[in-house]
Amino acid sequence: MSSLKRLKAVGWFFPVALLVGPAWGSVPPRPGTINYVEGQASVGVQALGEKSVGTAGLAAGQSLSTEAGRVEVLLTPASSSELTIIALCG
C-alpha cells in the first residue's frame, strides 16, 4: 500500500474518533434525573440550581417542589416511571 493511500485510510479515523470518543465513556441518564432548572426549586430540602442539572435526581418517595421556578425531570418510557402532581398553581 502506498504512503498516500495509507495516510488517507488512517486520516478519516481521527475526526471520527473525536466525534464518537466522548460517547464511549458516557453513562446514560437514569429516570428521575433533573434535566433543567429555572428559578427556585428543591428536592426535599436540597436546593437545585444550574449545577444540579444532570447530577441531581429524584429517588422513589422523594418530592420535588418549585417556588416561581421550572424543573424538567427525565422519565423513561421503558421503565415504570410515575409522577404525581399534588398542586398546580398558575
C-alpha positions as CSV (number, residue, x, y, z in Angstrom):
1,M,0.0,0.0,0.0
2,S,1.5,3.3,-1.0
3,S,2.1,6.0,1.7
4,L,-0.6,8.3,0.3
5,K,-3.3,5.5,0.4
6,R,-2.2,4.6,3.9
7,L,-2.4,8.2,5.0
8,K,-5.9,8.5,3.6
9,A,-7.0,5.2,5.2
10,V,-5.9,6.4,8.6
11,G,-6.8,10.0,8.1
12,W,-10.5,9.5,8.5
13,F,-10.1,7.7,11.8
14,F,-9.1,10.8,13.9
15,P,-12.0,13.1,13.1
16,V,-14.5,10.2,13.7
17,A,-12.8,9.3,17.0
18,L,-13.1,12.9,18.2
19,L,-16.8,12.9,17.5
20,V,-17.6,9.4,18.9
21,G,-15.0,9.3,21.7
22,P,-17.0,11.1,24.4
23,A,-19.9,8.7,23.9
24,W,-17.8,5.7,24.7
25,G,-17.3,6.7,28.4
26,S,-20.7,8.3,29.0
27,V,-23.3,6.8,31.3
28,P,-26.9,7.0,30.2
29,P,-29.1,9.2,32.4
30,R,-31.3,7.4,34.9
31,P,-35.1,8.0,35.4
32,G,-35.6,10.8,37.8
33,T,-32.6,12.8,36.7
34,I,-33.0,16.6,36.7
35,N,-32.6,17.9,33.2
36,Y,-33.4,21.6,33.6
37,V,-33.8,24.0,36.5
38,E,-35.0,27.6,36.3
39,G,-35.8,29.7,39.3
40,Q,-36.2,28.3,42.8
41,A,-36.7,24.5,43.1
42,S,-35.7,21.8,45.6
43,V,-35.7,18.0,46.1
44,G,-36.7,17.6,49.7
45,V,-34.5,20.2,51.5
46,Q,-31.8,20.2,48.8
47,A,-31.9,23.4,46.7
48,L,-31.5,22.9,43.0
49,G,-29.5,25.2,40.7
50,E,-27.8,25.1,37.3
51,K,-25.1,22.8,38.6
52,S,-27.7,20.3,39.7
53,V,-28.6,19.5,36.0
54,G,-27.5,16.0,35.1
55,T,-26.2,15.2,38.6
56,A,-29.3,15.6,40.9
57,G,-32.3,13.3,40.7
58,L,-35.4,12.0,42.4
59,A,-35.4,8.7,44.2
60,A,-38.6,6.7,45.0
61,G,-40.7,8.6,47.5
62,Q,-38.9,11.9,47.2
63,S,-40.7,15.2,46.5
64,L,-39.8,17.9,44.1
65,S,-41.1,21.4,44.8
66,T,-40.8,24.7,42.9
67,E,-41.2,28.3,44.0
68,A,-41.6,30.6,40.9
69,G,-39.5,28.1,39.0
70,R,-39.5,25.3,36.5
71,V,-37.9,21.8,36.5
72,E,-37.6,19.1,33.9
73,V,-37.3,15.6,35.1
74,L,-36.4,12.6,33.0
75,L,-39.0,9.8,32.8
76,T,-38.0,6.7,30.8
77,P,-40.7,5.1,28.7
78,A,-39.2,1.7,29.0
79,S,-39.4,1.7,32.8
80,S,-42.3,2.1,35.1
81,S,-41.8,5.8,36.0
82,E,-44.6,7.6,37.7
83,L,-45.1,11.3,38.6
84,T,-47.8,12.6,40.9
85,I,-48.6,16.3,40.8
86,I,-50.1,17.5,44.1
87,A,-50.9,21.1,43.1
88,L,-50.8,23.2,40.0
89,C,-50.5,27.0,40.5
90,G,-50.7,29.4,37.9
